[in-house]
Amino acid sequence: MSKSKKSSFLNKAPQFWERRGPTSLALWPLSKVYGWLNQGLDLLSELNLARRKPQAVPIIIVGNIRVGGTGKTPIVIALAERLARMGWQPGIISRGYGAAASNAPRQVKSDSNPSEVGDEPVLIAKRTHNQFPIWVHPKRTLSIQSLLKQDPSVNVIISDDGLQHRSLLRWPAREGGRDIELVVRDQRGEGNGFLLPAGPLREPASRERDATLMTGSALPSSHINEYYLGRRAFMLISQLGTPYQLNNPSNTQSLSSIADTYIPNKITAVAAIGNPQRFFDDLLKQGVASKCIGLADHASYTPEFFSAIHAECILITEKDAVKCTSIQDERIWVVPMSLEIPNILAEWLQSILQRPDPNQYTL
């Protein structure tokens, strides 16, 4: 099996994860074992026998309990930009999914190779114009050390994923600390509610976290900024921007223009993200009907892949675009997506980050 096919297989969510049925029920005993193992590991982590120390600056973890993407990266970008406007100096760490193996953390810039550092960190660097230091490594504590050593002025770190990263010791805000754990949830919710492998969950949905961030149409508007599963919840509304041509970013055209120029069967939308259907639905809401090709999260692209698509206009996400820099196809247009951090969420974050460092009172 080739690397690309293997990656596609490992990142493709099975349909039985969405609802309970014979397959998920047959796998349920394995889910129980998985849950017990995680409970044991959590207990060992809480005992902190290795005497791990909290980090010198507050950590904001943006993660999900569901396997696969739920829209974390746009939130990381929006958080960093909003915190900067509030006077903070954020840094960003990431595992760098799909990155080449490396013994030491790597710093990411907008011109970094996605195959070496991961597609999402490169997207963050491009969207923020290298405004924030970004480091990647599977061991997030090592990334934090490298980041703070090179940029000691950083006073808050945003972790793209990492809720289940036990070696990253933190003192969550709910315990009077300054570290914040945010669970991102999209319209798919928790699927059938089972843990792996019977369902899509890495941990129980009821596990205590500081807040839930709802993306897309995860909850009715009546629930915005209220509570979900006993924790504070905020709704984040995404917005598609003006598409630009992949090989000529200065050339732009609106989504309405694309809808008026091409008939639907001459438009193809392609997405290799955690939830491709959300991208396709967002396009349709903007009046762009198209053929849709949903690929596994983090899938790679080749010129031959696009050449085989019979369309006059091909729409891709910015996450896909960072992997297509060497592809010269005038039909490809990149559709940016952004979101704003609600004021009520920004104010809540500010109130926590301004707390005195609890570590200085720890014996």
C-alpha positions in Angstrom: 0.0 0.0 0.0 1.4 3.4 -1.0 1.9 6.1 1.6 -0.9 8.2 0.2 -3.4 5.3 0.1 -2.3 4.3 3.7 -2.8 7.9 4.9 -6.3 8.0 3.2 -7.3 4.8 4.9 -6.2 5.9 8.3 -8.0 9.2 8.1 -11.3 8.1 6.6 -14.0 8.0 9.3 -16.2 4.9 9.0 -19.9 5.5 8.6 -20.8 3.3 11.6 -19.2 5.9 13.8 -22.2 8.2 13.2 -24.9 6.0 14.6 -25.2 2.9 16.7 -25.7 -0.4 14.9 -24.5 -3.9 14.6 -20.9 -3.0 13.8 -20.5 -0.4 16.6 -22.2 -2.6 19.1 -19.9 -5.5 18.2 -16.9 -3.3 18.8 -18.3 -1.8 22.0 -16.3 -4.2 24.3 -13.1 -2.9 22.7 -14.2 0.6 23.4 -14.7 -0.3 27.1 -11.1 -1.6 27.2 -9.8 1.5 25.5 -11.7 3.6 28.1 -10.2 1.7 31.0 -6.7 2.0 29.7 -7.2 5.8 29.3 -8.5 6.1 32.8 -5.4 4.3 34.1 -3.1 6.6 32.1 -5.0 9.6 33.3 -4.6 8.5 36.9 -0.9 8.0 36.5 -0.7 11.5 34.9 -2.5 13.1 37.8 -0.2 11.4 40.3 2.7 13.2 38.4 5.3 10.6 39.5 7.8 12.1 37.0 7.6 15.4 38.8 6.7 17.3 35.7 6.5 21.1 36.1 3.9 23.5 34.7 4.9 25.8 31.9 6.2 29.3 32.6 3.3 30.9 30.6 -0.4 30.2 30.2 -1.3 27.5 27.7 -4.6 27.6 25.7 -5.3 24.2 24.2 -7.6 24.1 21.2 -8.5 20.5 20.6 -11.3 18.0 20.0 -12.4 14.8 21.5 -13.6 13.5 18.2 -11.1 11.8 15.9 -10.5 14.0 12.8 -10.7 17.7 12.2 -13.4 19.9 13.6 -12.1 23.2 12.5 -9.4 23.9 15.1 -6.9 25.6 12.8 -9.1 28.7 11.9 -9.8 29.1 15.6 -6.1 29.0 16.5 -5.5 31.8 13.9 -8.4 33.8 15.2 -7.4 33.4 18.8 -3.8 34.5 18.1 -4.9 37.6 16.2 -7.4 38.5 18.8 -5.0 38.0 21.7 -2.4 40.2 19.9 -5.0 43.0 19.5 -5.6 42.6 23.3 -2.0 43.3 24.1 -0.7 39.7 24.5 2.2 38.2 22.6 1.1 34.7 21.6 3.1 31.8 20.3 1.8 28.7 18.7 2.7 25.0 18.9 1.5 22.0 16.9 2.2 18.3 16.5 2.6 19.0 12.8 0.5 16.1 11.5 2.1 14.5 8.5 5.5 16.1 9.2 8.7 14.2 8.5 10.2 12.6 11.6 12.5 14.9 13.5 14.4 14.6 16.8 14.2 18.3 17.5 11.4 20.8 17.3 11.2 22.9 14.1 10.1 26.4 13.6 7.5 27.0 10.9 7.4 29.9 8.4 5.1 30.6 5.5 7.6 29.2 3.0 8.2 26.0 5.0 7.6 22.7 3.3 4.3 21.1 4.5 5.7 17.6 4.0 8.4 18.5 6.6 6.4 20.4 9.2 2.7 19.7 8.4 0.1 21.5 6.3 -1.8 23.2 9.2 1.2 24.9 10.7 2.2 26.3 7.3 -1.4 27.5 6.8 -1.2 29.3 10.1 2.1 31.0 9.2 0.7 32.0 5.8 -2.5 33.4 7.1 -0.8 35.4 9.9 2.1 36.5 7.7 4.7 35.0 10.1 3.4 37.4 12.8 3.6 34.7 15.5 6.4 32.1 16.3 5.2 28.6 15.4 7.0 25.4 16.4 6.1 21.8 15.7 7.1 18.5 17.4 5.1 15.5 18.7 6.3 16.3 22.2 4.7 19.7 22.9 6.9 20.4 25.9 9.9 20.4 23.7 8.2 22.8 21.3 7.4 25.1 24.2 11.0 25.1 25.4 12.4 25.9 21.9 9.7 28.6 21.3 10.3 30.4 24.6 14.1 30.2 24.2 14.0 31.9 20.9 11.1 34.3 21.7 11.2 35.0 25.5 8.7 37.8 25.0 5.9 35.3 24.3 3.5 35.4 27.3 0.8 32.9 26.2 1.0 29.8 24.0 -1.8 28.4 21.9 -1.6 24.6 21.3 -3.2 23.4 18.1 -4.6 20.1 19.5 -3.1 18.4 22.6 -6.1 17.7 24.9 -4.9 14.1 25.2 -1.2 15.0 25.4 -0.6 13.9 29.0 3.1 15.0 29.2 1.9 18.6 28.9 1.2 19.4 32.6 -1.2 22.2 33.1 -3.2 23.9 35.8 -6.6 24.4 34.1 -8.6 27.6 34.6 -11.4 25.7 36.4 -8.9 24.9 39.1 -7.9 28.5 39.6 -5.1 28.4 37.1 -4.4 30.2 33.8 -4.3 27.2 31.4 -7.4 26.8 29.3 -8.8 23.7 27.6 -11.1 24.4 24.7 -13.1 21.5 23.0 -14.0 22.3 19.4 -17.3 20.7 18.2 -18.9 20.8 14.8 -22.3 19.8 13.4 -21.4 16.1 13.5 -21.3 16.2 17.3 -20.1 13.1 19.0 -21.4 10.6 16.4 -22.7 7.5 18.1 -21.2 8.5 21.4 -18.9 5.5 21.7 -15.1 5.6 22.3 -12.7 4.2 19.8 -12.9 1.9 17.9 -16.7 1.5 18.1 -17.1 5.3 17.8 -15.2 8.5 17.0 -14.4 9.7 20.5 -10.9 9.8 22.0 -12.4 10.3 25.5 -15.9 10.6 27.0 -17.8 13.7 25.9 -18.8 14.4 29.5 -15.2 14.8 30.7 -14.7 18.2 32.3 -13.1 20.9 30.2 -13.1 24.7 30.5 -15.3 25.5 27.5 -16.7 24.2 24.2 -16.4 26.1 21.0 -19.2 25.4 18.5 -18.4 25.8 14.9 -20.8 25.7 11.9 -24.3 24.8 12.8 -23.5 22.8 15.8 -26.2 24.3 18.0 -29.3 26.4 17.4 -28.7 30.1 17.8 -30.7 30.1 21.0 -27.9 28.2 22.7 -25.1 30.6 21.7 -22.8 31.5 24.5 -24.6 29.4 27.0 -23.7 25.9 28.2 -23.2 22.5 26.6 -22.7 19.3 28.6 -22.3 21.3 31.7 -19.5 23.5 30.4 -19.4 27.0 29.0 -20.0 27.1 25.3 -19.4 29.7 22.6 -20.7 29.7 19.0 -18.1 30.7 16.3 -19.5 31.6 12.9 -17.3 31.0 9.9 -17.3 33.2 6.8 -16.0 32.3 3.4 -13.9 35.0 1.8 -13.2 36.0 -1.8 -11.6 33.2 -3.8 -8.2 33.8 -5.4 -6.4 32.0 -8.2 -3.9 29.4 -6.9 -1.1 30.4 -9.2 -1.9 34.1 -9.3 -3.2 35.1 -5.8 -3.7 38.8 -6.9 -6.4 37.6 -9.3 -9.7 37.3 -7.4 -13.3 36.8 -8.1 -16.3 36.6 -5.8 -18.3 33.5 -5.1 -21.3 35.1 -6.7 -19.3 35.7 -9.9 -18.2 32.1 -10.0 -21.8 31.0 -9.6 -22.9 33.2 -12.4 -20.0 32.3 -14.7 -20.0 28.5 -14.5 -22.8 26.0 -14.6 -22.8 23.6 -11.6 -21.5 20.6 -13.5 -18.5 22.6 -14.6 -17.5 23.4 -11.0 -15.8 20.9 -8.8 -15.1 21.5 -5.1 -12.2 19.5 -3.5 -11.4 19.3 0.2 -9.0 17.2 2.2 -10.0 18.4 5.6 -11.5 16.8 8.7 -15.1 17.5 7.6 -15.2 18.2 3.8 -19.0 18.3 3.7 -18.9 21.5 5.8 -16.9 23.2 3.0 -19.3 22.0 0.4 -22.3 23.1 2.4 -20.8 26.5 3.0 -20.3 26.9 -0.8 -23.9 25.9 -1.5 -25.1 28.5 1.1 -23.2 31.1 -1.0 -25.0 30.0 -4.1 -22.2 27.8 -5.5 -23.5 24.4 -6.6 -20.8 22.0 -7.7 -19.6 18.5 -7.9 -17.8 17.5 -4.7 -14.7 15.5 -4.0 -14.1 14.8 -0.3 -10.7 13.3 0.5 -9.1 12.1 3.8 -7.8 14.7 6.1 -4.2 15.8 5.2 -4.3 14.0 1.8 -1.7 15.1 -0.6 -2.2 16.3 -4.2 -0.5 15.8 -7.6 -0.9 17.6 -10.9 -2.3 14.4 -12.3 -5.1 14.4 -9.7 -6.3 17.8 -10.9 -5.7 17.0 -14.6 -8.2 14.1 -14.3 -10.9 16.5 -13.0 -13.2 17.5 -15.9 -14.2 21.0 -14.8 -13.7 24.6 -15.8 -13.4 25.8 -12.2 -11.9 23.9 -9.2 -12.4 25.2 -5.7 -10.1 24.2 -2.8 -9.6 25.2 0.8 -6.5 27.2 2.0 -5.4 24.1 3.9 -5.3 22.3 0.6 -3.6 25.2 -1.2 -0.4 25.0 1.0 0.2 21.5 -0.5 -0.4 22.7 -4.1 2.2 25.4 -4.5 4.0 23.5 -7.3 0.8 22.8 -9.3 0.2 25.1 -12.2 -3.5 24.9 -13.1 -5.3 28.1 -13.9 -8.7 26.4 -13.1 -7.9 26.1 -9.4 -9.3 28.8 -7.1 -8.6 29.0 -3.3 -11.5 29.8 -1.0 -10.3 31.4 2.3 -12.3 30.9 5.4 -12.1 33.0 8.6 -14.0 33.5 11.8 -14.2 36.1 14.5 -13.7 35.5 18.3 -16.9 36.8 20.0 -16.3 39.6 22.5 -17.8 37.6 25.3 -15.2 34.8 24.6 -12.3 37.3 24.4 -13.4 38.9 27.7 -13.6 35.5 29.4 -10.1 34.6 28.2 -8.7 37.9 29.3 -10.1 37.4 32.8 -8.4 34.0 33.1 -5.1 34.9 31.5 -4.7 37.9 33.9 -4.9 35.7 37.0 -1.7 35.6 39.1 0.6 32.7 38.3 -0.6 29.9 40.6 2.8 28.1 40.2 4.6 30.7 42.3 2.5 29.7 45.3 3.1 25.9 44.7 5.5 24.4 47.2 
